[in-house]
Amino acid sequence: MAKRADVPPDYREMIGLLRAGKVDALSDRVRRALAAGVPAEDVLNGALIPGMRELGEDFKRNRIYVPEVLIASRAMKEAMALLEPALIGKARVSRGTVVIGAVAGDLHDIGKNLVATLTRGAGFRVVDLGVDVSSDRFLEAVESEQADIAALSCLLTTTLSTMAETVGALKEDGPDGLKVAIGGAPTTQQFANEIGAHGYAENAGEAVDMFLRLMGDGA
């Protein structure tokens, strides 16, 4: 067993590399930390999650935009690939499980991917079902993954009726306690209210805050 490092890595530097999308440099720092005996959980909680949380806050406040989130997401993904072998089999506190997908008939995923990235960065376990997801697939996933929240997205106005049907199916046939949230360009708070969704967010940054509120961990 590797000896635990006496001096912790420079997490602020790692956060800066994450935000800048410096994949190789961040991966190098993660490898060094693990080789020095720093627990994978420490790297995750000291650098990756705080970095993505900062990114999400800046995105919500329009201090950064989609390209910056996407390049940081790539760096986060590569860093997580290095940490995962050490994390597998170890219990890790999670804020909850979110199953996310674009509803049937909608093949757009940029907004959904941003939400998934920022939600992972906030400490949630995220199961991304992709695009064109049927009601049955959502129901199967929330059951098998023991999800706390089902997050539905769409970009096309033509899929609003499908979203409404999927929300109804999840509320009627989904597990007890499941929260259903929606988002996407054609959606509004009024529409969310009309179809009985538990939560609505206008953008990816607000989605994280909304998920926290649904879990009882936010203002």
C-alpha positions in Angstrom: 0.0 0.0 0.0 1.3 3.4 -1.0 2.3 5.7 1.9 0.0 8.6 2.3 1.6 11.9 1.1 2.9 14.1 3.9 2.4 17.2 1.8 -0.9 17.5 -0.1 -0.9 18.5 -3.7 -1.6 22.0 -4.9 -5.3 21.7 -5.3 -5.6 25.4 -6.5 -3.2 24.7 -9.3 -5.2 21.6 -10.2 -8.4 23.6 -10.2 -6.8 26.1 -12.5 -5.7 23.4 -14.9 -9.2 21.9 -14.9 -10.9 25.2 -15.6 -8.4 25.9 -18.4 -9.0 22.5 -20.0 -5.3 21.5 -19.7 -5.9 17.8 -20.1 -2.3 16.6 -20.1 -1.1 18.9 -17.3 -4.1 18.0 -15.0 -3.7 14.3 -15.7 0.0 14.6 -14.8 -0.8 16.3 -11.5 -3.4 13.6 -10.7 -0.9 10.8 -11.5 1.7 12.4 -9.3 -0.7 12.8 -6.4 -1.8 9.1 -6.6 1.9 8.0 -6.9 2.7 10.0 -3.8 0.0 8.2 -1.8 -2.7 10.8 -1.9 -6.1 9.1 -1.7 -8.2 9.4 -4.8 -11.1 10.7 -2.7 -8.9 13.6 -1.6 -8.0 14.6 -5.1 -11.7 14.3 -6.1 -13.0 16.4 -3.2 -10.0 18.8 -3.1 -9.8 19.7 -6.7 -12.2 18.2 -9.2 -15.5 18.8 -7.5 -14.6 22.3 -6.2 -13.3 23.2 -9.7 -16.5 22.1 -11.4 -18.6 23.8 -8.8 -16.7 27.1 -9.4 -17.2 26.6 -13.1 -20.9 26.0 -12.7 -21.3 29.2 -10.6 -19.4 31.2 -13.2 -21.6 29.8 -16.0 -24.8 30.5 -14.1 -23.6 34.2 -13.7 -22.6 34.5 -17.4 -18.9 35.0 -16.5 -18.0 32.1 -18.8 -19.8 30.4 -21.7 -20.4 27.0 -23.3 -16.9 26.5 -24.8 -15.2 27.0 -21.4 -17.5 24.4 -19.8 -16.9 21.9 -22.6 -13.1 22.1 -22.5 -13.2 21.8 -18.7 -15.5 18.8 -19.0 -12.9 17.0 -21.2 -10.2 17.6 -18.6 -12.6 16.4 -15.8 -13.3 13.2 -17.8 -9.7 12.3 -18.3 -8.8 13.0 -14.6 -11.8 10.9 -13.4 -10.6 8.0 -15.6 -7.4 8.1 -13.6 -9.2 8.2 -10.2 -11.9 5.6 -10.9 -9.8 2.5 -10.4 -9.0 3.6 -6.9 -12.6 4.7 -6.2 -14.2 1.5 -7.4 -15.5 -0.6 -4.5 -15.2 2.3 -2.0 -18.3 4.0 -0.7 -18.4 7.6 -1.6 -20.9 10.1 -0.3 -23.1 11.4 -3.1 -25.7 14.1 -3.0 -28.0 11.7 -4.9 -28.5 10.0 -8.2 -29.8 11.9 -11.3 -31.0 10.0 -14.4 -30.9 12.5 -17.3 -31.8 12.3 -21.0 -33.4 14.1 -23.9 -37.0 12.9 -24.5 -38.1 10.7 -27.4 -37.9 12.5 -30.7 -35.2 14.9 -29.6 -31.6 14.3 -30.7 -30.0 17.5 -29.2 -27.6 17.0 -26.4 -25.4 20.0 -25.8 -27.5 21.5 -23.1 -28.1 18.1 -21.5 -24.4 17.4 -21.5 -23.7 20.7 -19.8 -26.2 19.9 -17.1 -24.7 16.4 -16.6 -21.2 17.8 -16.3 -22.0 20.5 -13.8 -24.3 18.1 -11.8 -21.4 15.6 -11.5 -19.2 18.4 -10.4 -21.7 19.3 -7.7 -21.3 15.8 -6.2 -24.2 13.9 -7.7 -24.1 10.5 -9.4 -25.3 11.1 -12.9 -26.6 8.4 -15.3 -26.8 9.9 -18.8 -29.3 8.0 -21.0 -28.4 10.1 -24.1 -31.0 11.3 -26.6 -34.3 10.1 -27.9 -35.1 8.4 -24.6 -38.6 6.8 -24.4 -40.8 6.9 -21.3 -40.2 3.1 -20.8 -36.4 3.7 -20.9 -36.6 6.4 -18.3 -38.8 4.2 -16.1 -36.4 1.3 -16.4 -33.4 3.5 -15.5 -34.9 5.2 -12.5 -35.9 1.8 -11.1 -32.6 0.0 -11.8 -30.4 3.0 -10.8 -32.5 3.8 -7.7 -32.6 7.4 -8.9 -33.7 10.3 -6.8 -34.3 12.7 -9.7 -35.3 12.1 -13.3 -34.1 15.1 -15.5 -35.8 15.5 -18.9 -34.5 17.8 -21.6 -35.7 18.9 -25.0 -34.9 21.5 -27.6 -37.7 21.1 -30.1 -41.2 22.5 -29.4 -42.5 19.4 -31.2 -41.3 17.2 -28.3 -43.1 19.2 -25.6 -46.0 16.8 -25.7 -43.7 13.9 -25.4 -42.1 15.5 -22.4 -45.5 16.0 -20.8 -46.3 12.3 -21.4 -43.0 11.2 -19.9 -43.4 13.3 -16.8 -46.8 11.8 -16.3 -45.5 8.3 -16.7 -42.7 8.8 -14.3 -45.0 10.4 -11.7 -47.5 7.6 -12.0 -45.3 4.5 -12.4 -41.9 5.6 -11.1 -40.6 4.7 -7.6 -42.0 6.5 -4.6 -40.2 9.7 -3.8 -38.8 10.2 -7.3 -38.6 13.9 -8.3 -39.0 14.8 -12.0 -37.4 17.9 -13.4 -37.4 19.5 -16.9 -35.4 22.0 -18.9 -34.6 23.1 -22.4 -35.2 26.1 -24.7 -38.9 25.7 -25.3 -39.7 24.9 -21.6 -40.9 27.4 -19.0 -41.8 27.4 -15.3 -45.4 27.7 -16.4 -45.1 24.6 -18.6 -43.4 22.7 -15.7 -46.3 23.7 -13.4 -48.9 22.6 -16.0 -47.4 19.1 -16.5 -46.7 18.6 -12.9 -42.9 18.6 -12.9 -41.3 19.0 -9.5 -38.5 21.2 -10.8 -37.6 23.5 -13.7 -34.3 25.3 -14.6 -33.7 27.8 -17.3 -30.0 26.9 -17.8 -27.4 24.4 -16.7 -26.1 26.5 -13.8 -29.6 26.9 -12.4 -30.2 23.2 -12.9 -27.7 22.2 -10.2 -29.3 24.6 -7.7 -32.7 23.1 -8.5 -31.4 19.6 -8.0 -30.0 20.6 -4.6 -33.4 22.1 -3.6 -35.2 18.9 -4.7 -32.8 16.9 -2.5 -33.4 19.4 0.4 -29.9 20.7 0.3 -30.2 24.2 -1.0 -31.9 27.5 -0.5 
